[in-house]
Amino acid sequence: MFKYFIFLLIIFYQSPVFAQQSTAFKDENNTLFLYGLNPNQPVEIEFKKPIHKAFIADECGLVTINSDDVIQFESQVITPNFNFEIKELPKTCTELATYPQIFKIPSGAIAARGIPNKAYKITYPNHEIKRQIVANECGFIQIRNFSAPFLNLPTVTKERADFAFADLPVNKPLACLKNKLYFPVGFDPRTAVASAVGASNLPDTAPPSNTVNSQNAQPVATKSGNFLIITGIPPGDYTVANASNPAQKKNYTVTSKACLVSDRTTIGSPNDFLVSRQGLTFPISWNNLQTVSTVPVCK
């Protein structure tokens, strides 16, 4: 078992009603963390956060609001696509007395009756904000004092899923010092995941005894001679790279045998490795590995 590792538990959709998990968590200070990314990888995050705008009623007390989003006016929640009566703006204030409390004008704007010349605070509770954020050199993003109730993240299938911030697991924060990722004492990557809003739990099925197909299977790394041996990993395409010189790397295809064997002399005999797969990333330190006498056959 190696000391330090981190995996990215990918989101994917089995069907429209099933959503898996994302590597999103928060710390005790409500800092949002997205981790397991590539260094300097851009990620678009969408979240809904209430915003407020000031409107002043005209001399007749009419407040006119252009909005395609739900708005809150005083204690009333107004849905723009509701079938409001459509009326022309009144020519006189006296004429306004016969109008409904809320109506639409021909341009599609919402008009609400209020007190003449009064300032009103209009709330947009579901205002969407998009932010393009770039991961740091250690492959994670942190947003301090995150307060939006929901956030929307990209999935590995190039779709997106909504996540409730209140439901994100709480974990200790990561640190990036001199471009090196540090895990705090007690950090458990297996708990640093978050389920998509409305996701259903997939039925548990027992895989064949000689296969590993779970994305959260915990990998095991050992060594024998100059061979790096990694077992307990899901099938797929992997890359083993020299951590100090990532250009030195080799690609491997893992089958149902759930393991790979890499000759470290082919990538510069490093002491630190970066082993990655789309959805799974972890660093390995050669000096911390247990030595075994047998090299498995993984093909």
Backbone bond lengths (Angstrom), bond angles and torsions (degrees), N, CA, C in turn:
res aa  C-N    CA-C-N  psi(-1)  N-CA   C-N-CA  omega(-1)  CA-C   N-CA-C  phi
1 M - - - 1.466 - - 1.516 109.15 -
2 F 1.310 117.99 127.25 1.458 118.17 178.82 1.508 109.75 -88.76
3 K 1.317 114.29 160.46 1.456 120.84 -169.61 1.514 112.53 -78.12
4 Y 1.305 115.27 -43.95 1.458 118.86 -175.47 1.519 110.46 -115.81
5 F 1.297 117.08 128.63 1.456 119.65 171.14 1.512 109.14 -156.96
6 I 1.315 114.02 160.80 1.465 119.76 177.42 1.512 107.71 -147.92
7 F 1.282 116.75 133.95 1.452 117.15 177.86 1.510 109.72 -123.17
8 L 1.313 115.01 153.65 1.463 121.69 177.95 1.513 107.97 -106.17
9 L 1.313 116.91 109.95 1.457 122.24 -179.64 1.516 107.88 -84.67
10 I 1.328 117.14 106.48 1.461 120.80 -166.65 1.515 111.91 -77.27
11 I 1.340 113.27 154.76 1.448 120.86 172.88 1.513 108.30 -88.80
12 F 1.310 118.41 135.93 1.441 118.54 168.55 1.512 108.41 -155.41
13 Y 1.312 116.32 159.89 1.444 121.15 -178.13 1.522 110.88 -108.65
14 Q 1.325 116.54 121.24 1.450 121.07 172.02 1.526 108.96 -76.59
15 S 1.334 117.23 -37.49 1.448 124.63 176.19 1.507 105.65 -155.59
16 P 1.336 119.87 174.75 1.466 120.07 -177.37 1.520 114.61 -58.83
17 V 1.349 118.63 -21.77 1.462 119.05 -176.43 1.517 112.64 -98.62
18 F 1.311 118.90 -3.86 1.457 121.17 -178.96 1.518 110.02 -111.15
19 A 1.318 116.83 127.51 1.462 120.96 173.64 1.513 107.81 -130.58
20 Q 1.298 116.52 136.47 1.447 119.46 179.34 1.533 110.40 -84.87
21 Q 1.315 118.83 -129.26 1.449 120.40 -169.47 1.518 112.19 -132.90
22 S 1.304 115.04 160.85 1.460 121.11 179.29 1.517 109.17 -125.17
23 T 1.333 117.26 151.12 1.455 120.68 177.87 1.515 109.49 -81.03
24 A 1.288 115.21 73.98 1.463 122.15 179.17 1.523 107.89 -129.33
25 F 1.337 116.66 133.46 1.455 120.93 174.22 1.524 108.40 -151.76
26 K 1.316 116.35 174.12 1.461 121.02 178.92 1.519 108.54 -132.74
27 D 1.346 115.71 158.15 1.459 118.21 174.92 1.525 108.84 -100.16
28 E 1.304 116.30 -175.76 1.467 120.30 -175.26 1.518 112.78 -68.43
29 N 1.344 117.59 -15.14 1.470 121.25 179.04 1.524 112.19 -99.60
30 N 1.338 116.31 18.13 1.463 122.11 -179.84 1.522 113.15 61.03
31 T 1.320 116.40 34.48 1.463 120.77 169.99 1.517 107.99 -88.35
32 L 1.319 116.37 127.26 1.460 121.68 179.26 1.518 109.59 -84.76
33 F 1.339 116.96 133.56 1.467 122.68 176.83 1.520 109.21 -121.03
34 L 1.324 116.31 133.40 1.457 123.56 168.36 1.518 105.55 -121.03
35 Y 1.312 117.86 120.63 1.460 118.37 -173.40 1.526 111.97 -133.11
36 G 1.347 114.48 173.71 1.446 120.30 -175.82 1.512 112.44 83.77
37 L 1.343 117.08 15.47 1.465 121.35 179.73 1.526 110.27 -88.29
38 N 1.315 115.59 169.40 1.460 119.71 172.11 1.520 109.35 -78.27
39 P 1.321 119.18 147.84 1.469 120.38 176.34 1.531 110.86 -54.96
40 N 1.326 114.72 134.14 1.477 122.65 177.57 1.528 113.27 64.74
41 Q 1.320 117.21 20.60 1.462 120.15 178.65 1.525 110.35 -78.72
42 P 1.337 118.20 127.43 1.474 119.88 177.33 1.528 110.63 -79.38
43 V 1.322 115.76 141.01 1.458 121.84 178.85 1.532 107.93 -135.46
44 E 1.318 115.92 131.91 1.466 119.36 175.95 1.518 109.02 -93.29
45 I 1.324 114.87 122.35 1.456 121.35 179.32 1.520 108.41 -112.20
46 E 1.302 116.05 131.63 1.453 121.09 175.75 1.523 107.89 -114.68
47 F 1.307 116.59 138.57 1.454 119.28 174.85 1.517 109.82 -148.42
48 K 1.307 114.65 154.46 1.457 121.49 179.91 1.514 108.91 -103.91
49 K 1.304 114.74 128.43 1.462 119.72 -176.64 1.523 108.73 -143.58
50 P 1.333 117.70 130.10 1.470 118.67 -179.37 1.532 111.55 -61.26
51 I 1.307 116.22 137.10 1.457 121.30 172.23 1.525 108.34 -126.94
52 H 1.316 116.05 159.32 1.452 121.62 -177.29 1.522 109.65 -126.01
53 K 1.310 115.69 139.73 1.457 121.16 176.59 1.532 109.02 -130.36
54 A 1.319 115.50 146.61 1.463 120.57 -179.33 1.522 110.32 -94.86
55 F 1.314 116.28 134.32 1.462 123.43 175.28 1.519 108.46 -128.71
56 I 1.306 116.76 144.70 1.462 121.65 176.97 1.518 108.34 -114.27
57 A 1.319 115.36 125.54 1.462 120.22 178.20 1.523 109.93 -65.10
58 D 1.326 116.27 146.96 1.469 119.18 179.06 1.522 110.24 -75.84
59 E 1.319 116.39 -173.10 1.474 120.38 -175.40 1.517 112.38 -66.13
60 C 1.348 117.01 -15.80 1.463 120.20 176.45 1.533 112.10 -96.89
61 G 1.329 117.08 -3.56 1.458 121.25 -179.64 1.519 113.33 89.46
62 L 1.342 117.11 15.97 1.456 120.61 -176.61 1.522 110.63 -94.67
63 V 1.331 115.48 129.98 1.464 122.31 176.06 1.528 107.48 -110.40
64 T 1.322 117.31 121.93 1.460 122.17 -178.40 1.525 109.54 -111.22
65 I 1.335 116.24 126.59 1.474 121.29 -173.21 1.519 109.82 -129.20
66 N 1.314 116.73 124.61 1.464 121.94 172.65 1.522 108.15 -93.21
67 S 1.312 117.22 114.89 1.468 119.76 -179.33 1.523 110.33 -160.19
68 D 1.327 115.28 137.73 1.464 120.94 171.82 1.524 110.47 -97.54
69 D 1.343 116.98 -4.68 1.455 122.28 -178.56 1.526 110.14 -101.71
70 V 1.330 114.44 161.74 1.460 120.29 173.81 1.525 108.70 -62.37
71 I 1.300 117.05 138.13 1.466 121.79 178.67 1.517 109.75 -129.35
72 Q 1.314 114.98 158.39 1.461 120.58 176.42 1.520 108.69 -120.59
73 F 1.332 115.40 119.46 1.461 122.65 -179.91 1.516 107.39 -116.02
74 E 1.341 116.57 113.87 1.458 121.32 -172.32 1.534 107.44 56.59
75 S 1.319 118.65 -123.16 1.467 120.13 -178.99 1.527 111.73 -99.32
76 Q 1.313 117.04 8.61 1.455 121.04 -175.65 1.525 110.96 -102.77
77 V 1.334 116.18 132.03 1.454 121.87 174.15 1.525 107.40 -95.47
78 I 1.332 116.20 123.22 1.459 121.15 -174.15 1.529 109.45 -112.79
79 T 1.325 115.84 123.73 1.462 121.83 175.94 1.524 108.18 -100.26
80 P 1.332 118.18 115.00 1.468 120.98 -174.07 1.520 114.80 -57.54
81 N 1.348 117.54 -31.81 1.462 118.05 -177.59 1.530 112.87 -83.89
82 F 1.321 117.28 5.85 1.465 120.80 174.59 1.528 109.14 -65.40
83 N 1.310 115.68 150.65 1.465 120.76 -176.26 1.530 111.04 -79.26
84 F 1.348 115.88 67.31 1.469 119.60 177.55 1.533 110.02 -72.43
85 E 1.326 114.41 153.41 1.465 119.66 174.65 1.532 109.11 -66.74
86 I 1.315 116.64 136.83 1.459 121.70 179.49 1.527 109.07 -99.23
87 K 1.325 114.79 123.95 1.460 119.91 -178.66 1.532 110.04 -138.88
88 E 1.314 115.12 150.20 1.455 120.64 173.80 1.525 109.68 -70.13
89 L 1.321 116.71 151.95 1.467 119.09 175.24 1.526 109.37 -60.43
90 P 1.328 117.48 137.76 1.468 119.93 -177.71 1.534 111.00 -67.07
91 K 1.312 114.60 148.83 1.470 119.39 179.42 1.523 110.83 -82.54
92 T 1.339 117.25 -24.66 1.466 121.36 178.92 1.522 108.91 -135.33
93 C 1.323 115.34 159.24 1.467 119.59 178.80 1.522 110.79 -67.92
94 T 1.309 117.22 -31.22 1.468 121.03 179.28 1.523 110.12 -63.30
95 E 1.314 116.62 -39.24 1.458 121.24 179.72 1.523 111.83 -63.50
96 L 1.337 117.31 -29.40 1.467 121.99 -177.52 1.526 111.42 -64.27
97 A 1.344 117.09 -24.26 1.460 120.34 -177.76 1.516 112.29 -62.57
98 T 1.317 118.20 -21.13 1.471 121.56 -179.82 1.528 112.13 -93.19
99 Y 1.330 117.35 -0.50 1.460 121.46 -176.93 1.532 110.21 -86.35
100 P 1.329 117.16 154.78 1.472 119.18 174.11 1.530 111.21 -66.34
101 Q 1.328 116.29 162.96 1.467 120.71 -178.24 1.524 111.48 -60.43
102 I 1.329 116.12 -38.83 1.467 121.64 178.00 1.528 108.15 -131.96
103 F 1.320 116.91 133.66 1.460 121.19 178.64 1.515 108.75 -150.76
104 K 1.335 115.43 174.17 1.449 120.99 176.05 1.514 109.59 -112.40
105 I 1.327 114.80 147.23 1.453 119.15 173.10 1.535 107.19 -97.41
106 P 1.325 119.03 163.36 1.472 120.99 -174.89 1.527 115.03 -54.28
107 S 1.322 118.37 -26.84 1.471 119.98 179.24 1.524 112.45 -71.92
108 G 1.335 118.01 -13.07 1.452 122.37 -178.77 1.513 113.66 102.05
109 A 1.325 118.29 -7.65 1.466 121.94 179.26 1.521 110.45 -70.82
110 I 1.342 114.92 149.59 1.457 121.67 175.75 1.517 109.21 -84.57
111 A 1.324 116.65 136.16 1.464 121.68 176.29 1.526 108.40 -121.95
112 A 1.318 117.31 128.98 1.458 122.22 -179.50 1.518 109.54 -126.81
113 R 1.311 115.00 138.72 1.469 120.02 -179.78 1.526 110.20 -83.81
114 G 1.334 115.56 135.48 1.446 121.23 178.58 1.511 110.83 -144.06
115 I 1.319 115.63 -150.72 1.466 122.16 -179.21 1.524 108.66 -97.46
116 P 1.327 118.62 131.64 1.476 121.11 -177.60 1.529 112.41 -52.47
117 N 1.329 115.49 133.02 1.469 124.47 174.18 1.530 114.10 63.49
118 K 1.314 118.10 14.13 1.464 121.08 178.97 1.529 109.71 -85.65
119 A 1.356 117.13 142.83 1.460 122.00 175.82 1.525 108.79 -85.40
120 Y 1.321 115.47 130.46 1.455 121.22 -179.76 1.527 109.89 -119.85
121 K 1.329 115.33 144.88 1.463 120.80 174.36 1.520 108.35 -100.52
122 I 1.324 116.04 116.18 1.458 121.68 178.39 1.526 107.93 -98.99
123 T 1.308 116.81 128.95 1.459 122.09 -179.06 1.528 110.21 -105.04
124 Y 1.340 114.55 134.22 1.466 121.57 172.97 1.528 106.18 -108.40
125 P 1.333 118.04 92.85 1.481 119.51 -172.37 1.519 114.82 -68.36
126 N 1.329 117.37 -24.53 1.465 120.23 -175.69 1.523 112.18 -114.18
127 H 1.325 116.41 32.62 1.455 119.80 -178.41 1.531 110.03 -63.85
128 E 1.334 116.26 127.21 1.460 120.91 -177.90 1.526 111.32 -92.69
129 I 1.320 114.76 133.09 1.464 121.80 178.07 1.519 108.13 -121.18
130 K 1.318 116.59 131.15 1.460 121.46 176.51 1.522 108.95 -111.57
131 R 1.321 115.45 131.65 1.460 120.38 178.38 1.519 109.72 -131.37
132 Q 1.315 115.39 130.79 1.466 121.37 174.76 1.525 106.82 -95.55
133 I 1.322 117.08 113.42 1.459 121.98 -175.03 1.523 108.79 -120.91
134 V 1.317 116.12 139.83 1.461 121.35 -177.94 1.535 109.15 -104.56
135 A 1.310 116.21 130.95 1.467 120.72 177.93 1.528 109.98 -63.93
136 N 1.326 116.30 151.60 1.462 119.89 179.19 1.528 110.53 -78.18
137 E 1.323 115.70 -175.71 1.462 120.45 -176.80 1.526 112.77 -66.26
138 C 1.337 116.12 -14.99 1.468 119.57 179.39 1.524 111.88 -97.37
139 G 1.322 117.43 1.69 1.451 120.34 175.35 1.513 115.72 82.32
140 F 1.349 117.48 28.21 1.461 118.04 173.25 1.526 110.71 -140.25
141 I 1.319 114.77 161.82 1.462 123.25 179.96 1.516 107.44 -121.06
142 Q 1.326 116.90 139.47 1.451 119.90 172.61 1.521 109.19 -132.40
143 I 1.323 115.36 137.15 1.467 122.24 177.46 1.519 106.72 -124.14
144 R 1.312 116.21 112.71 1.466 120.67 -176.54 1.524 111.11 -77.68
145 N 1.342 114.90 149.57 1.465 123.15 176.69 1.523 112.07 53.76
146 F 1.319 115.43 41.59 1.463 119.72 178.66 1.518 108.76 -69.07
147 S 1.327 117.55 129.36 1.459 119.62 -173.68 1.520 113.88 -128.95
148 A 1.330 118.59 -1.86 1.462 120.16 179.85 1.529 110.04 -68.20
149 P 1.334 118.31 141.27 1.470 119.69 -179.62 1.523 113.84 -69.17
150 F 1.343 116.80 -28.41 1.462 120.50 -178.92 1.519 110.14 -134.76
151 L 1.326 116.19 151.95 1.455 120.93 171.34 1.512 108.54 -136.97
152 N 1.316 115.97 150.25 1.454 122.76 -177.09 1.514 108.28 -116.79
153 L 1.333 116.79 126.78 1.460 122.06 -174.73 1.519 110.88 -123.31
154 P 1.337 117.20 150.90 1.466 119.69 175.77 1.514 110.60 -71.12
155 T 1.323 115.96 151.35 1.457 121.22 177.63 1.516 109.18 -110.52
156 V 1.314 116.21 167.76 1.453 120.63 -178.23 1.522 111.41 -66.99
157 T 1.347 117.23 -19.68 1.460 121.22 178.15 1.522 111.42 -87.72
158 K 1.339 116.13 10.26 1.464 123.51 -179.38 1.525 112.07 68.79
159 E 1.349 116.55 16.25 1.451 121.08 170.22 1.521 106.92 -98.58
160 R 1.330 116.37 -169.04 1.458 120.06 179.89 1.525 108.53 -136.48
161 A 1.341 115.58 157.92 1.460 120.56 178.79 1.515 109.03 -141.06
162 D 1.336 116.53 148.29 1.457 122.32 178.76 1.522 110.40 -91.44
163 F 1.339 115.59 143.37 1.456 121.95 179.33 1.530 109.06 -131.87
164 A 1.319 115.89 137.58 1.466 121.09 177.69 1.526 109.06 -86.59
165 F 1.329 117.01 121.90 1.461 120.34 -177.18 1.525 111.31 -61.28
166 A 1.340 116.58 -36.66 1.467 120.02 -178.70 1.525 111.60 -63.83
167 D 1.335 117.02 -25.79 1.460 120.63 -177.59 1.518 113.93 -92.35
168 L 1.345 117.46 -4.17 1.457 119.06 179.72 1.530 109.75 -63.88
169 P 1.325 118.09 141.51 1.459 119.64 176.68 1.528 111.09 -66.40
170 V 1.309 115.72 150.15 1.463 121.74 178.75 1.522 108.83 -96.93
171 N 1.313 117.19 129.04 1.452 121.88 179.54 1.520 109.01 -141.12
172 K 1.294 116.84 166.88 1.457 120.41 177.95 1.525 109.75 -75.61
173 P 1.341 117.63 147.72 1.476 120.19 -174.56 1.523 113.20 -70.32
174 L 1.331 114.39 151.00 1.458 121.77 173.01 1.525 109.11 -84.13
175 A 1.312 116.29 164.71 1.465 120.99 177.72 1.522 109.35 -135.62
176 C 1.323 115.73 144.22 1.462 121.33 177.31 1.526 107.73 -125.12
177 L 1.323 116.75 106.22 1.452 121.95 -177.73 1.526 109.25 -120.73
178 K 1.316 114.92 120.63 1.466 121.31 -178.67 1.525 111.24 53.12
179 N 1.351 113.57 44.96 1.462 122.47 177.02 1.521 113.62 64.33
180 K 1.318 117.22 21.48 1.464 121.04 178.11 1.518 109.46 -119.38
181 L 1.330 115.81 132.09 1.459 121.43 -177.87 1.524 110.50 -80.41
182 Y 1.348 115.65 129.78 1.454 121.45 177.99 1.527 109.30 -119.92
183 F 1.339 115.17 133.27 1.448 121.17 176.43 1.527 108.84 -98.58
184 P 1.317 118.12 133.25 1.465 119.55 178.15 1.517 110.73 -72.72
185 V 1.307 116.04 159.14 1.452 121.29 177.25 1.526 108.50 -60.69
186 G 1.297 115.76 129.89 1.457 119.98 178.61 1.514 114.23 91.61
187 F 1.337 117.94 -1.07 1.463 119.91 -179.75 1.522 109.66 -71.60
188 D 1.316 116.42 127.95 1.452 121.36 -179.97 1.522 108.75 -122.86
189 P 1.329 118.76 103.47 1.468 120.47 -177.73 1.514 113.65 -62.57
190 R 1.321 117.98 -19.72 1.459 119.72 179.86 1.522 111.26 -69.30
191 T 1.342 118.26 -23.13 1.463 120.50 179.66 1.523 111.72 -98.10
192 A 1.319 118.14 -6.75 1.464 120.85 -176.05 1.518 111.08 -90.05
193 V 1.321 115.22 59.73 1.452 120.82 179.03 1.521 108.60 -135.52
194 A 1.323 116.37 162.13 1.451 120.03 -177.79 1.513 110.08 -139.97
195 S 1.332 116.89 134.76 1.457 120.54 -179.63 1.515 110.40 -84.69
196 A 1.332 115.48 143.85 1.455 120.83 178.86 1.517 110.16 -67.13
197 V 1.336 116.43 150.16 1.455 121.83 178.51 1.521 109.27 -60.62
198 G 1.324 116.46 130.62 1.452 119.90 177.27 1.506 114.23 78.33
199 A 1.332 117.59 6.16 1.460 119.41 -178.25 1.512 110.70 -73.12
200 S 1.303 116.44 143.60 1.454 121.99 175.07 1.517 109.00 -100.73
201 N 1.303 115.95 149.46 1.462 119.23 177.90 1.522 109.20 -74.69
202 L 1.305 116.31 130.20 1.448 120.07 177.77 1.525 109.74 -71.38
203 P 1.317 118.81 144.90 1.463 120.14 179.96 1.520 110.90 -62.99
204 D 1.327 114.32 142.35 1.460 119.31 178.89 1.527 109.33 -77.17
205 T 1.310 115.36 130.45 1.465 119.73 175.82 1.511 108.01 -129.80
206 A 1.297 116.80 140.23 1.461 120.73 -178.42 1.517 109.53 -85.96
207 P 1.342 117.97 117.40 1.457 119.83 179.33 1.524 110.52 -73.18
208 P 1.318 117.62 160.54 1.468 119.49 174.78 1.515 110.35 -56.30
209 S 1.305 116.64 150.24 1.456 120.73 -172.87 1.524 113.53 -63.56
210 N 1.331 118.51 -21.73 1.463 119.74 -176.95 1.518 112.67 -99.42
211 T 1.338 117.48 12.46 1.461 119.77 -179.29 1.513 110.86 -124.80
212 V 1.318 114.95 156.82 1.464 122.16 173.07 1.522 105.83 -129.99
213 N 1.328 117.75 110.76 1.458 119.50 -179.21 1.518 113.31 -122.33
214 S 1.331 116.80 5.37 1.450 119.48 179.14 1.517 110.54 -85.67
215 Q 1.345 115.81 133.47 1.458 119.14 -179.14 1.532 112.58 -68.18
216 N 1.351 117.17 -19.47 1.466 118.19 -179.87 1.519 111.96 -101.63
217 A 1.333 116.72 16.78 1.460 119.35 174.59 1.526 109.37 -62.46
218 Q 1.313 116.07 132.37 1.459 120.07 -176.41 1.526 110.39 -82.24
219 P 1.327 118.48 118.43 1.464 120.56 -177.35 1.531 111.76 -74.22
220 V 1.324 114.76 155.89 1.459 121.64 177.74 1.524 108.03 -126.50
221 A 1.336 117.36 130.96 1.461 121.54 179.63 1.526 109.80 -117.67
222 T 1.341 115.71 135.05 1.469 122.52 175.43 1.519 107.25 -138.68
223 K 1.338 116.71 -179.67 1.459 120.15 179.08 1.526 109.89 -141.74
224 S 1.313 114.41 155.64 1.461 121.13 176.39 1.518 106.92 -151.96
225 G 1.324 117.14 112.86 1.455 120.44 -173.60 1.519 109.36 62.93
226 N 1.327 117.59 -123.11 1.459 121.32 175.57 1.529 112.11 -102.14
227 F 1.321 116.67 15.77 1.458 120.17 -178.36 1.533 111.10 -96.40
228 L 1.328 115.48 127.91 1.468 122.25 170.32 1.522 106.63 -90.02
229 I 1.323 116.40 126.29 1.464 121.57 -176.37 1.532 108.22 -118.03
230 I 1.327 116.57 123.80 1.455 121.48 178.49 1.516 108.08 -122.79
231 T 1.321 116.49 125.96 1.462 121.60 -178.49 1.526 109.87 -127.49
232 G 1.329 114.53 167.36 1.464 119.62 177.65 1.507 113.28 73.42
233 I 1.319 118.69 35.34 1.463 122.36 -178.60 1.522 110.04 -120.80
234 P 1.345 117.22 149.90 1.462 120.16 -178.91 1.525 111.30 -68.16
235 P 1.313 118.05 152.96 1.464 121.01 175.63 1.521 111.15 -59.53
236 G 1.321 116.37 150.21 1.460 120.91 179.60 1.514 110.95 152.10
237 D 1.324 115.92 -175.37 1.460 121.81 179.53 1.523 110.48 -95.59
238 Y 1.322 117.00 127.69 1.459 123.22 -176.48 1.526 110.41 -121.33
239 T 1.324 114.50 156.01 1.461 121.45 173.74 1.518 108.50 -125.66
240 V 1.324 116.64 129.36 1.464 122.32 174.25 1.517 106.77 -108.68
241 A 1.345 116.93 119.75 1.463 121.41 -174.86 1.520 111.12 -123.95
242 N 1.318 114.84 154.35 1.460 123.01 173.08 1.529 106.76 -75.46
243 A 1.328 117.66 116.89 1.462 120.63 -174.10 1.526 112.47 -61.84
244 S 1.330 117.68 -32.00 1.464 120.46 -179.69 1.525 112.20 -84.26
245 N 1.320 116.55 -15.84 1.470 121.62 178.30 1.528 107.89 -147.70
246 P 1.347 117.50 78.81 1.468 121.53 -173.42 1.527 114.52 -58.41
247 A 1.335 117.12 -16.02 1.464 118.70 177.68 1.522 110.97 -67.11
248 Q 1.323 116.68 -22.71 1.461 121.25 176.10 1.526 107.63 -87.68
249 K 1.315 115.95 104.94 1.455 120.21 -174.31 1.523 110.60 -153.31
250 K 1.329 115.34 163.47 1.455 121.51 175.60 1.524 108.05 -139.27
251 N 1.331 115.45 146.72 1.454 121.72 -179.63 1.525 110.28 -102.56
252 Y 1.333 115.32 144.92 1.456 121.11 -178.81 1.529 109.39 -138.04
253 T 1.308 116.11 147.84 1.458 121.77 173.51 1.520 108.62 -110.22
254 V 1.328 115.09 118.60 1.463 120.85 -179.72 1.527 108.79 -91.56
255 T 1.316 116.72 130.81 1.461 122.45 -179.88 1.523 109.85 -101.22
256 S 1.313 116.19 -161.87 1.463 120.89 179.96 1.523 112.68 -65.62
257 K 1.337 117.37 -11.84 1.462 119.53 176.02 1.523 112.30 -71.31
258 A 1.340 116.88 -13.70 1.464 123.15 171.43 1.519 114.05 61.61
259 C 1.343 117.34 35.94 1.455 119.04 178.00 1.524 110.49 -152.31
260 L 1.326 115.21 163.37 1.463 120.76 172.49 1.521 108.62 -142.72
261 V 1.329 115.44 152.25 1.460 122.52 178.03 1.519 107.59 -126.91
262 S 1.331 116.30 125.47 1.458 120.92 -176.34 1.531 109.85 -124.50
263 D 1.322 116.55 129.78 1.459 121.99 176.22 1.526 107.65 -83.39
264 R 1.321 116.68 110.60 1.461 119.23 -173.71 1.527 112.93 -68.68
265 T 1.327 118.09 -17.21 1.471 119.46 179.09 1.524 111.44 -68.50
266 T 1.340 117.57 -18.70 1.466 120.58 -179.45 1.526 112.27 -80.13
267 I 1.340 116.84 -10.12 1.469 119.85 179.19 1.532 111.27 -127.13
268 G 1.309 116.51 31.66 1.460 119.94 174.35 1.506 115.81 91.45
269 S 1.331 118.53 12.76 1.480 122.68 179.41 1.529 112.67 49.89
270 P 1.319 118.48 54.52 1.475 120.14 -177.01 1.529 112.52 -73.61
271 N 1.318 114.51 160.32 1.455 120.76 171.37 1.524 111.54 -94.60
272 D 1.329 116.58 -16.05 1.464 121.36 179.03 1.528 108.58 -130.67
273 F 1.327 115.27 134.17 1.455 121.95 -176.57 1.532 110.02 -119.00
274 L 1.319 115.55 155.74 1.452 122.79 167.35 1.519 106.92 -121.43
275 V 1.307 115.57 114.51 1.458 121.08 179.58 1.524 107.38 -108.59
276 S 1.327 116.32 125.07 1.464 118.07 -173.79 1.512 112.03 -140.15
277 R 1.288 113.34 154.76 1.445 123.89 173.64 1.513 104.94 -151.68
278 Q 1.314 118.46 151.96 1.465 118.72 176.99 1.531 107.36 -60.26
279 G 1.314 115.54 113.00 1.449 120.52 -177.64 1.515 113.57 100.84
280 L 1.311 118.99 -3.29 1.468 120.19 -178.89 1.520 108.75 -152.05
281 T 1.333 117.45 121.80 1.466 121.04 -179.47 1.519 109.19 -142.65
282 F 1.331 117.27 133.59 1.463 118.61 174.80 1.528 110.58 -156.99
283 P 1.344 117.04 142.85 1.464 121.46 174.77 1.531 110.11 -88.21
284 I 1.318 116.32 151.88 1.458 121.47 179.53 1.528 109.19 -134.32
285 S 1.325 116.28 135.64 1.454 122.12 176.11 1.530 108.81 -104.26
286 W 1.319 116.27 119.71 1.471 121.98 -177.07 1.529 111.53 -58.37
287 N 1.324 117.11 -40.71 1.464 121.20 -175.29 1.530 112.66 -68.38
288 N 1.329 117.35 -18.40 1.460 120.17 -179.07 1.529 113.14 -93.38
289 L 1.331 116.74 -1.17 1.455 119.76 -174.53 1.526 112.44 -84.07
290 Q 1.313 114.98 144.92 1.460 121.16 174.07 1.529 109.15 -77.03
291 T 1.326 116.73 140.98 1.464 121.79 178.63 1.520 109.87 -89.88
292 V 1.331 115.49 131.11 1.470 120.41 178.03 1.523 108.47 -118.52
293 S 1.315 116.46 159.96 1.465 120.58 -176.17 1.516 113.37 -91.95
294 T 1.320 117.70 -19.11 1.461 120.88 -174.87 1.522 110.97 -115.76
295 V 1.338 115.96 131.89 1.454 121.17 174.92 1.520 108.54 -97.92
296 P 1.333 118.78 119.35 1.467 120.28 -176.61 1.517 112.09 -70.56
297 V 1.309 115.81 158.83 1.467 122.22 172.80 1.529 107.25 -95.12
298 C 1.312 115.81 113.66 1.459 119.37 -173.07 1.531 113.54 -102.81
299 K 1.316 118.57 -3.35 1.456 120.48 -178.66 1.508 110.30 -92.94
